[in-house]
């Protein structure tokens, strides 16, 4: 975290640009959110079913394992 916030300590250059709260508010108000579902509704329902069946949980910070399991199971269903 220190290297990210203070790159000059390691000979780097701080190239972060600040963003105001107003800019963030404007972007959020102008964004078009198509749906709360991140993918095709049928794929979403299948993933929810697999997660319920196998007692899998969604974790905000690390979902690589969940993705790999769901991808494998969905491919198995298609074949």
Secondary structure, 3 states (H helix, E strand, C coil): CHHHHCHHHHCCCCCCCCCCHHHHHHHHHHCCCCCCCCCCHHHHHHHHHHHHHCCCCCCCCCCHHHHHHHHHHHHHHHC
